[in-house]
């Protein structure tokens, strides 16, 4: 009988400890994190704004709490009874008509959530930062979690806001708040419905809107692996520690060639110097500021491309047991999803492996 009571007690504690809130669940990475958690936990609540597009999570067994990271009162309500938080939400834009919105969402919103979580007695807080907060590597070396950086090194409002938000989390952790930070690199895979700036690279490639490329590079990882990394960070991560969740360092040309291999679409062959897209970006930005629309060539993205963001991901492997899968297969899943969901106009391409998307599938990804 003692064994039975012990097992029941552990089960009750497990369910209580894992009463979980997820922010950003309707976004690309957040949906994958939420889907994975739903296979392992019984009680998941997701924070959604009143205007949020909830179709990405309609098939998941989760409860919804309507609120906004900028509204502390709504956060206190959403956190009632919560013991674990996955803060995945982020304003991931490389251009905004009003840049203050990015800081309000990413910095003030994170600060509000930390304070509300502290009041609620949250036992574990997993914060989704970004590799954008990691300093570019010295020539011939790799950056890692310990690479020294500063706000002055952050290019653009998105990077600056994520750097400042991460500092909020680190400061809270230094004061005893139970936060662990994960820094995803460049996640790729299906379901990037917005799409994110990363997803736009794939869509532009498939749409034939990428006649040339620049000499840059980044670390690429399957989005499903990043979701698993969040779970591992919650189970094994050290309080106040950052963990880079990435896989393979690749030049932009290598990414485009990999996309060509898995789709049959031709990769661009012309490399252009950085000043050409920068000039084009400034010209387009001026025009877009007049007409009030988002530029296709964000200046911040071009400025970032001057650095190869190659990183060392060994700490997550060593401390969390983080493992990764094929980048090519992740790119293939992403390309197939975009094509089948009408993000890409069909064109006849020799060797293409995907069929024309069904007319019954709408542009927003809902069939």
RAPE-V108838 format. One record per residue. RES is the residue in one small letter. NEAR is the number of other ideal C-beta (glycine too) atoms within 8 Angstrom. D_FIRST is the distance of its C-alpha to the first C-alpha in Angstrom with 1 decimal. Layout:
((RES;NEAR;D_FIRST) (RES;NEAR;D_FIRST))
//
This chain:
((x;4;0.0) (x;5;3.8) (x;6;5.4) (x;7;5.1) (x;8;6.3) (x;8;8.6) (x;8;9.9) (x;8;10.7) (x;8;12.2) (x;8;14.3) (x;8;15.4) (x;8;16.6) (x;8;18.3) (x;8;19.9) (x;10;21.4) (x;8;22.6) (x;9;24.1) (x;11;25.9) (x;11;27.6) (x;14;30.9) (x;14;34.6) (x;17;37.2) (x;14;40.9) (x;12;43.6) (x;17;41.4) (x;12;44.6) (x;13;46.4) (x;14;46.6) (x;14;44.1) (x;14;41.9) (x;13;41.5) (x;14;40.3) (x;16;37.8) (x;15;36.5) (x;10;36.3) (x;13;34.3) (x;13;31.9) (x;11;31.4) (x;5;30.0) (x;6;27.3) (x;8;26.5) (x;5;25.8) (x;9;27.8) (x;15;31.4) (x;14;34.3) (x;15;37.9) (x;14;40.8) (x;12;43.9) (x;8;47.4) (x;6;49.0) (x;3;51.4) (x;7;48.9) (x;6;49.2) (x;9;45.7) (x;8;46.4) (x;12;44.8) (x;12;41.4) (x;6;41.7) (x;3;39.6) (x;10;36.6) (x;4;33.6) (x;12;34.3) (x;7;35.2) (x;8;38.6) (x;12;39.7) (x;7;43.5) (x;12;44.9) (x;8;47.1) (x;14;46.7) (x;8;49.9) (x;9;48.5) (x;8;46.1) (x;6;45.3) (x;11;44.1) (x;14;41.9) (x;11;40.2) (x;9;39.3) (x;12;38.1) (x;14;35.9) (x;7;34.0) (x;5;30.3) (x;14;31.0) (x;12;29.4) (x;15;31.2) (x;15;34.8) (x;14;36.8) (x;12;40.4) (x;14;42.3) (x;11;45.2) (x;11;48.6) (x;10;52.2) (x;7;53.3) (x;8;57.0) (x;8;59.9) (x;9;62.3) (x;9;62.2) (x;3;65.0) (x;5;63.4) (x;7;61.6) (x;6;60.2) (x;9;57.7) (x;13;56.1) (x;13;55.6) (x;10;54.3) (x;14;51.7) (x;15;50.7) (x;12;51.2) (x;11;51.1) (x;14;48.3) (x;14;46.1) (x;10;46.9) (x;13;45.9) (x;13;42.6) (x;14;41.8) (x;9;42.6) (x;12;40.6) (x;13;37.6) (x;10;37.9) (x;8;38.0) (x;10;34.9) (x;6;32.8) (x;13;32.5) (x;7;30.5) (x;10;32.2) (x;14;35.8) (x;16;37.2) (x;13;40.9) (x;14;43.0) (x;12;46.2) (x;10;48.8) (x;14;50.6) (x;9;53.6) (x;12;52.6) (x;14;53.0) (x;8;56.5) (x;8;58.7) (x;12;58.7) (x;4;61.7) (x;4;64.0) (x;3;62.5) (x;6;59.0) (x;8;55.7) (x;12;54.2) (x;11;50.6) (x;10;48.3) (x;4;50.3) (x;9;53.8) (x;5;55.6) (x;9;56.8) (x;6;58.2) (x;7;58.9) (x;4;62.5) (x;8;61.3) (x;13;59.6) (x;7;61.8) (x;11;61.8) (x;10;59.8) (x;14;56.7) (x;14;56.2) (x;11;57.2) (x;14;54.7) (x;15;51.8) (x;13;52.8) (x;12;52.9) (x;15;49.6) (x;13;48.0) (x;8;49.4) (x;12;47.8) (x;16;44.4) (x;11;45.2) (x;8;46.4) (x;11;43.3) (x;12;41.1) (x;7;43.3) (x;6;42.5) (x;5;38.7) (x;11;38.1) (x;10;35.4) (x;14;37.8) (x;16;38.2) (x;14;41.3) (x;17;42.0) (x;14;45.6) (x;14;46.1) (x;16;49.4) (x;11;51.0) (x;12;48.3) (x;15;49.7) (x;13;48.3) (x;8;48.2) (x;11;47.9) (x;15;50.2) (x;9;51.8) (x;7;53.8) (x;12;54.6) (x;9;54.1) (x;10;57.0) (x;11;55.3) (x;14;55.1) (x;9;58.7) (x;10;59.7) (x;15;58.3) (x;12;59.8) (x;9;63.2) (x;12;63.1) (x;14;62.4) (x;8;65.0) (x;6;67.7) (x;6;68.1) (x;10;67.7) (x;5;71.1) (x;8;70.6) (x;11;68.0) (x;12;68.0) (x;9;66.9) (x;11;63.5) (x;11;60.0) (x;14;56.3) (x;16;52.8) (x;14;51.4) (x;18;47.7) (x;15;45.9) (x;16;44.5) (x;11;41.2) (x;15;40.8) (x;16;41.5) (x;13;38.7) (x;11;36.3) (x;15;37.7) (x;16;36.7) (x;11;33.0) (x;13;33.2) (x;13;34.9) (x;11;32.1) (x;7;29.5) (x;7;31.6) (x;14;34.8) (x;6;36.1) (x;8;37.0) (x;9;40.7) (x;10;41.3) (x;9;43.3) (x;17;42.6) (x;16;45.3) (x;15;43.9) (x;14;46.6) (x;12;47.7) (x;9;51.4) (x;9;54.5) (x;12;57.2) (x;9;60.7) (x;13;61.6) (x;10;63.7) (x;9;60.8) (x;13;58.7) (x;13;61.6) (x;9;62.1) (x;12;58.5) (x;15;58.7) (x;11;61.9) (x;7;60.2) (x;11;57.3) (x;12;59.4) (x;8;62.9) (x;11;64.5) (x;5;67.1) (x;10;66.3) (x;9;69.0) (x;3;71.2) (x;7;73.0) (x;7;71.8) (x;9;73.4) (x;5;73.7) (x;11;71.5) (x;6;74.4) (x;8;75.0) (x;12;71.8) (x;11;72.0) (x;8;75.5) (x;9;74.3) (x;14;71.3) (x;9;73.5) (x;8;75.9) (x;11;73.3) (x;13;71.5) (x;8;74.9) (x;9;75.3) (x;11;71.8) (x;7;72.2) (x;6;75.1) (x;6;73.6) (x;6;70.1) (x;5;68.0) (x;6;65.7) (x;12;67.4) (x;5;66.4) (x;11;67.2) (x;13;65.4) (x;13;67.2) (x;13;64.0) (x;11;62.7) (x;14;66.0) (x;10;66.0) (x;12;62.5) (x;11;63.7) (x;7;65.9) (x;7;62.9) (x;10;60.7) (x;14;57.1) (x;10;55.8) (x;15;52.5) (x;8;50.2) (x;13;46.7) (x;7;45.1) (x;11;43.1) (x;14;40.8) (x;10;40.4) (x;6;39.6) (x;11;37.3) (x;13;35.7) (x;7;35.9) (x;13;38.2) (x;7;39.8) (x;9;42.7) (x;9;44.1) (x;6;47.7) (x;13;50.0) (x;9;52.4) (x;10;49.7) (x;17;48.8) (x;15;52.5) (x;10;52.8) (x;10;50.0) (x;14;51.6) (x;14;55.1) (x;10;53.9) (x;13;52.1) (x;15;55.3) (x;12;57.5) (x;10;55.5) (x;13;55.2) (x;8;58.9) (x;9;59.1) (x;10;61.7) (x;4;64.9) (x;7;65.2) (x;5;67.9) (x;5;69.0) (x;8;68.0) (x;5;68.6) (x;5;65.3) (x;9;63.1) (x;6;59.7) (x;8;58.8) (x;3;60.1) (x;4;61.6) (x;11;58.9) (x;7;58.5) (x;4;60.5) (x;4;57.5) (x;11;55.7) (x;8;56.8) (x;6;57.6) (x;8;54.6) (x;11;52.2) (x;6;51.0) (x;5;51.8))
//
